[in-house]
Amino acid sequence: MISRNEMFKPILAVSDGFRPIWNAFVNEWGDDEELPQYLALSDLARYISKLVSESRTQELSDIFEVIERWHLEGDDYVREAVTVGILENLQNINVVGSDVPDQVQKLLLPESKSQWAKINEFWETGKLISE
């Protein structure tokens, strides 16, 4: 099980490019009792957007494998955070740009695709993602 405190270890293992962003985040928030993980997830969504624009397919593939693991192996906090903190941001053109959501959707693995659809359904009908 991947816990909140261990959540970013798998990403850092597959994405050297995200490491400086993570280090800056930890430097900024490290004195807090708990790191505001959702802010780091927003940073990761923006980083993914950059990778999409640069067509860095291998790193994207590695990151989306971790996102899938977070859905399948994460504790309750991690599963909710990855859906709301990553996937929802990746759908938000104000965060990632207008062409990124369609490109990202093609990279999603099965459980991530399911959660992506639930987010869409929430915005279209109001049905809660947890239902």
FENURZI-V747275 format. One record per pair of residues at least 12 apart in sequence whose ideal C-beta (glycine too) atoms are under 8 Angstrom apart, sorted by the first residue. I is the first residue (numbers start at 0). J is the second residue. If there is no record, write none. Layout:
i->I j->J
i->I j->J
This chain:
i->0 j->72
i->0 j->73
i->0 j->74
i->1 j->68
i->1 j->69
i->1 j->72
i->1 j->73
i->1 j->74
i->1 j->77
i->2 j->73
i->2 j->74
i->2 j->76
i->2 j->77
i->3 j->36
i->3 j->74
i->3 j->76
i->3 j->77
i->3 j->80
i->6 j->36
i->6 j->69
i->6 j->73
i->6 j->77
i->6 j->80
i->7 j->21
i->7 j->36
i->7 j->39
i->9 j->65
i->9 j->68
i->9 j->69
i->10 j->43
i->10 j->62
i->10 j->65
i->13 j->58
i->13 j->61
i->13 j->62
i->13 j->64
i->13 j->65
i->14 j->46
i->14 j->58
i->14 j->61
i->14 j->62
i->16 j->46
i->16 j->50
i->16 j->58
i->17 j->43
i->17 j->46
i->17 j->62
i->20 j->42
i->20 j->43
i->20 j->46
i->21 j->39
i->21 j->42
i->24 j->38
i->24 j->39
i->24 j->42
i->36 j->80
i->36 j->84
i->37 j->80
i->37 j->83
i->37 j->84
i->40 j->80
i->40 j->81
i->40 j->84
i->40 j->85
i->40 j->88
i->41 j->84
i->41 j->88
i->41 j->94
i->43 j->62
i->43 j->85
i->44 j->84
i->44 j->85
i->44 j->88
i->44 j->89
i->44 j->94
i->44 j->95
i->45 j->88
i->45 j->94
i->45 j->95
i->47 j->59
i->47 j->62
i->47 j->85
i->47 j->89
i->47 j->95
i->47 j->99
i->47 j->103
i->48 j->89
i->48 j->94
i->48 j->95
i->48 j->96
i->48 j->99
i->50 j->62
i->51 j->95
i->51 j->98
i->51 j->99
i->51 j->102
i->51 j->103
i->52 j->96
i->52 j->99
i->59 j->106
i->60 j->106
i->63 j->106
i->63 j->107
i->63 j->108
i->63 j->111
i->64 j->108
i->66 j->81
i->66 j->85
i->66 j->86
i->66 j->107
i->66 j->108
i->66 j->111
i->67 j->107
i->67 j->108
i->67 j->109
i->67 j->110
i->67 j->111
i->69 j->81
i->70 j->82
i->70 j->110
i->70 j->111
i->70 j->114
i->71 j->110
i->81 j->114
i->82 j->114
i->82 j->117
i->82 j->118
i->82 j->128
i->83 j->128
i->86 j->111
i->86 j->114
i->86 j->115
i->86 j->118
i->87 j->118
i->89 j->103
i->90 j->115
i->90 j->118
i->90 j->119
i->114 j->128
